[in-house]
Amino acid sequence: HDLRSPLLSVANAVAIVLDLMPGTRVDDSVVVECMRAMATCSQLMQHIVSDMLDFERIDSGRLVLVPAAMRVSQLLVAAADTFGGLATAKGVTLCLVPLPPDLDRAVFIGDVRRLQQ
């Protein structure tokens, strides 16, 4: 389940890029958006596979969380990139709405990788 969403997002982004008209520039906004989504999803899949390989640590309670400063907006963009392909495949449109200014500027501490999963 954790791998399906980012993998489907990568597959959909590749399909979109492949369906573009010949001669579409690499800096076209659709291409840039697809590449950003593929990069985010690829990193997430690498982390998930790494966690699966480290299942012994998880099972024994030795999983190490990596707290870091983060903004909610960054987490939401990453989530939209990750689940956008799955949503599209199911006919759902994900929309990111602007956060209230105080929340958008706020910095939180958390394990971004775990939250993305």
C-alpha positions in Angstrom: 0.0 0.0 0.0 2.8 2.5 0.9 4.6 1.8 -2.3 1.6 1.7 -4.6 0.7 5.4 -4.3 4.1 6.9 -5.1 4.7 4.2 -7.8 1.3 5.0 -9.4 2.2 8.8 -9.3 5.5 8.1 -11.1 3.7 6.0 -13.7 1.1 8.7 -14.3 3.7 11.5 -14.5 5.6 9.4 -17.1 2.4 8.8 -19.1 1.7 12.5 -19.1 5.2 13.4 -20.3 5.1 10.7 -22.9 1.7 12.0 -24.2 3.0 15.5 -24.7 3.3 16.8 -28.2 6.7 16.3 -29.8 8.8 19.3 -29.4 7.5 20.2 -26.0 10.2 22.0 -24.1 11.7 20.5 -21.0 11.0 23.7 -19.1 7.2 23.5 -20.0 5.3 23.8 -16.7 3.6 20.3 -17.2 7.0 18.7 -17.7 8.5 20.5 -14.7 5.5 19.5 -12.5 5.7 15.8 -13.6 9.5 15.7 -13.0 9.0 17.2 -9.5 6.4 14.6 -8.7 8.6 11.8 -10.0 11.5 13.0 -7.9 9.4 13.3 -4.7 7.8 9.9 -5.3 11.1 8.2 -6.1 12.7 9.5 -2.9 9.7 8.3 -0.9 9.9 4.8 -2.5 13.6 4.6 -1.7 12.9 5.5 1.9 10.0 3.0 2.2 12.2 0.2 0.7 14.9 1.1 3.1 12.5 0.9 6.0 11.3 -2.5 4.8 14.9 -3.7 4.7 15.4 -2.4 8.2 12.3 -4.2 9.5 14.4 -5.8 12.2 14.9 -2.3 13.7 11.2 -1.5 13.5 10.2 -4.8 15.1 12.7 -4.5 17.9 11.8 -0.9 18.7 15.1 0.5 17.6 13.6 2.7 14.8 15.3 6.1 15.0 13.1 9.1 14.3 14.8 12.0 12.6 13.2 15.2 13.9 13.8 18.2 11.7 12.3 21.7 11.1 9.5 21.7 8.5 6.7 23.8 7.2 3.2 22.4 6.8 3.0 23.7 3.2 6.1 21.6 2.3 4.5 18.5 3.7 1.2 19.2 1.9 3.0 19.7 -1.5 4.9 16.5 -1.0 1.7 14.6 -0.1 -0.1 16.1 -3.2 2.9 15.0 -5.3 2.8 11.5 -3.8 -0.9 10.9 -4.0 -1.7 12.9 -7.1 -1.3 9.9 -9.4 -3.5 7.7 -7.3 -6.1 10.4 -7.1 -6.0 11.0 -10.9 -6.3 7.3 -11.6 -9.5 7.3 -9.4 -10.9 10.4 -11.1 -10.3 12.6 -8.0 -8.7 16.1 -8.3 -6.5 17.1 -5.4 -6.4 20.8 -4.7 -4.0 22.6 -2.4 -5.5 25.7 -0.9 -3.5 28.5 0.6 -2.9 28.1 4.3 -3.6 30.9 6.8 -0.5 33.1 6.9 0.3 32.2 10.5 0.2 28.5 9.8 2.1 28.9 6.5 5.0 30.7 8.3 5.0 28.4 11.3 7.9 25.9 11.6 7.2 22.5 13.2 9.5 19.8 14.3 8.8 16.2 13.1 10.1 13.3 11.1 9.2 14.4 7.6 9.9 11.0 6.1 7.6 9.2 8.5 4.8 11.8 8.0 5.0 11.4 4.3 4.5 7.7 4.6 
